[in-house]
Amino acid sequence: MTRRSCPDLVGVSRRTAKRPQAFKWDHHHPAPLSHLSHLFYALQTMSLSFKGHTVVVTGAGGGLGKAYSLLFASRGANIVVNDFNQAAAQKVVDEITKAGGKAVVNCSSVTDGAAVIKAAVDAFGTVTILINNAGILRDKNFRNITDKEWDQVYEVHIKGSYACTKAAWPIFRKQKFGRIINTASAAGLYGNFGQTNYSAAKMGLVGFTKTLAREGDKYNIRAIAIAPMAASAMTETVMPPDLLANMKPEWVAPLVLAVTHPDGPNANGKVFELGAGFIAEVRWERSKGAIFKTDATFTPSAVKEKWEQITDFTNADHPESLADFDPQGTLSQAMKLPSNPQSSPEVRYDGKTAIITGAGQGLGRAYALMYARLGANVVVNDVSEKGANAVVEEITRAGGKAAATVGSVEDGDAIVKVALEKFGAGTGAIYVSASARSAQDISPYLTFFLVQYHAYGATASCICICICIFVFARGHSAACAILGEPIWLLGACPCVMLIDICARAWRRS
Ligand SMILES: NC(=O)c1ccc[n+]([C@@H]2O[C@H](COP(=O)([O-])OP(=O)(O)OC[C@H]3O[C@@H](n4cnc5c(N)ncnc54)[C@H](O)[C@@H]3O)[C@@H](O)[C@H]2O)c1
């Protein structure tokens, strides 16, 4: 990730830095910022003041971060406009200071959270509100994603939010006030094609928020997660313009300010989905579920038999904490049950290969033993050689098939290699051969090529298919990265048309 050099603080020196004043309501209307929408103006003229607060907004050079910064500043807050794009951050600071507000630039990467928070302390004496907003995309279909693209997204979203929060936390605790907004995404809540890295990181921020909320509560530190939708540099390439026109970042900012104000609603640990004038809370829903007798009849077939009950959301619960599950009560009910009914045919794994990581003990060992009992070849991975070998021995002694692979899960290739070497690629669930995948990917083209070959002969078909591959390869693979597998098939249609046109022209000439 590139970092541009930046004079960390602009326009405010240590001498002029002030400690925050007591928080109070402001009944004066702040000056409206010229270009904002009616809704923004309506909320702006309401009376939540942030005088005496210092707000750090990361990734504030544009999009959502800029909208938050302008609104906080218009309500009297000191702003640290963080962005590693220095020019963009400076523009936001200029806009704020021109309108009479107070702001400084910081262009450290959010992964250097200490430097980001230091900028606030140096300029304004403290930080009271942290908006973890900086973000990047490295969209790729999971099949094509590289380790680097996975790590980059994790670095900015997870490590960045962690690092800034970690640096602000002792200050928040000491002053017994702190508000944190973590920016999740609908892609994390629901999943989205081409965004495994981004979705995983964004959902990680939901868990991060919920735990911060618990740990910070007694110090009056609150953490809230938002899944926004807004037009920005990030979304302009992935959303149609007419939709973007109705998704102003300014329409996400009111919720952010409302829940970070000392007198705002208590939204600690909550998750909100918002954009285009819509704000809603998102929560967990848990079905009433099924209870099983915990004896030898508690098998995969027993689970299959009760699948409808497990997934029936009638009268569902909405758990809010670990305490909302009562294992003792469940177990005492389970003990009173008769043996579990089994689905037919029995669920079995003969000829399949199951890889289980961390299988040297605990849950992993339990999975390994059950898969082996039900006919699978089992690859037992663990960093503990003793643990992995013991489980393999246990399985083979009972007549099952297992192989150990000792090593850390970061080295996924080595683990899969053991599975392929010991049990072969064609024997079951493992399907990772790169060459097999490529063959599958080009199969629609191959079919069309054969049709052309029959109709027009080898030379014409070869030349035409080369042209097609040349024309489509670049744009097509980019589209696949974003939209995933089905686009290969869609792409085949224009491809065959082109082949046809070229072949006919060739024949006529
Ligand atoms: N816009 C949406 O619809 C949407 C949807 C879901 C989530 N989000 C999230 O909202 C946040 C803001 O996104 P946006 O749409 O305004 O995008 P944006 O691209 O306009 O803004 C992101 C900013 O973060 C900055 N940035 C990136 N890496 C950084 C780093 N390491 N350190 C400091 N700054 C860094 C970029 O320079 C950019 O200015 C992101 O976390 C994004 O994932 C946005």
PDBQT file of the ligand as one rigid body, heavy atoms in Angstrom, charges set to zero:
ROOT
HETATM    1  N1  LIG A 601     -20.316   3.574  -0.355  1.00  0.00    +0.000 N 
HETATM    2  C1  LIG A 601     -20.991   2.465  -0.033  1.00  0.00    +0.000 C 
HETATM    3  O1  LIG A 601     -22.080   2.169  -0.577  1.00  0.00    +0.000 OA
HETATM    4  C2  LIG A 601     -20.461   1.552   1.016  1.00  0.00    +0.000 A 
HETATM    5  C3  LIG A 601     -21.138   0.362   1.266  1.00  0.00    +0.000 A 
HETATM    6  C4  LIG A 601     -20.703  -0.465   2.276  1.00  0.00    +0.000 A 
HETATM    7  C5  LIG A 601     -19.586  -0.101   3.002  1.00  0.00    +0.000 A 
HETATM    8  N2  LIG A 601     -18.911   1.037   2.717  1.00  0.00    +0.000 N 
HETATM    9  C6  LIG A 601     -17.732   1.375   3.515  1.00  0.00    +0.000 C 
HETATM   10  O2  LIG A 601     -17.764   2.734   3.863  1.00  0.00    +0.000 OA
HETATM   11  C7  LIG A 601     -16.442   3.233   4.009  1.00  0.00    +0.000 C 
HETATM   12  C8  LIG A 601     -16.274   4.496   3.183  1.00  0.00    +0.000 C 
HETATM   13  O3  LIG A 601     -16.413   4.157   1.829  1.00  0.00    +0.000 OA
HETATM   14  P1  LIG A 601     -16.740   5.208   0.662  1.00  0.00    +0.000 P 
HETATM   15  O4  LIG A 601     -17.826   4.620  -0.114  1.00  0.00    +0.000 OA
HETATM   16  O5  LIG A 601     -16.875   6.578   1.184  1.00  0.00    +0.000 OA
HETATM   17  O6  LIG A 601     -15.424   5.016  -0.219  1.00  0.00    +0.000 OA
HETATM   18  P2  LIG A 601     -14.299   6.031  -0.706  1.00  0.00    +0.000 P 
HETATM   19  O7  LIG A 601     -13.408   5.224  -1.569  1.00  0.00    +0.000 OA
HETATM   20  O8  LIG A 601     -14.895   7.264  -1.228  1.00  0.00    +0.000 OA
HETATM   21  O9  LIG A 601     -13.553   6.396   0.657  1.00  0.00    +0.000 OA
HETATM   22  C9  LIG A 601     -12.625   5.582   1.280  1.00  0.00    +0.000 C 
HETATM   23  C10 LIG A 601     -11.438   6.433   1.637  1.00  0.00    +0.000 C 
HETATM   24  O10 LIG A 601     -10.545   5.652   2.434  1.00  0.00    +0.000 OA
HETATM   25  C11 LIG A 601      -9.232   6.049   2.101  1.00  0.00    +0.000 C 
HETATM   26  N3  LIG A 601      -8.304   4.998   2.507  1.00  0.00    +0.000 N 
HETATM   27  C12 LIG A 601      -8.158   3.780   1.958  1.00  0.00    +0.000 A 
HETATM   28  N4  LIG A 601      -7.204   3.099   2.604  1.00  0.00    +0.000 NA
HETATM   29  C13 LIG A 601      -6.750   3.901   3.588  1.00  0.00    +0.000 A 
HETATM   30  C14 LIG A 601      -5.781   3.753   4.592  1.00  0.00    +0.000 A 
HETATM   31  N5  LIG A 601      -5.048   2.630   4.706  1.00  0.00    +0.000 N 
HETATM   32  N6  LIG A 601      -5.588   4.764   5.462  1.00  0.00    +0.000 NA
HETATM   33  C15 LIG A 601      -6.293   5.902   5.343  1.00  0.00    +0.000 A 
HETATM   34  N7  LIG A 601      -7.212   6.112   4.396  1.00  0.00    +0.000 NA
HETATM   35  C16 LIG A 601      -7.450   5.111   3.539  1.00  0.00    +0.000 A 
HETATM   36  C17 LIG A 601      -9.273   6.271   0.602  1.00  0.00    +0.000 C 
HETATM   37  O11 LIG A 601      -8.215   7.104   0.164  1.00  0.00    +0.000 OA
HETATM   38  C18 LIG A 601     -10.653   6.914   0.426  1.00  0.00    +0.000 C 
HETATM   39  O12 LIG A 601     -10.577   8.321   0.441  1.00  0.00    +0.000 OA
HETATM   40  C19 LIG A 601     -15.529   2.095   3.599  1.00  0.00    +0.000 C 
HETATM   41  O13 LIG A 601     -15.093   1.400   4.745  1.00  0.00    +0.000 OA
HETATM   42  C20 LIG A 601     -16.420   1.202   2.784  1.00  0.00    +0.000 C 
HETATM   43  O14 LIG A 601     -15.968  -0.132   2.769  1.00  0.00    +0.000 OA
HETATM   44  C21 LIG A 601     -19.322   1.873   1.732  1.00  0.00    +0.000 A 
ENDROOT
TORSDOF 0
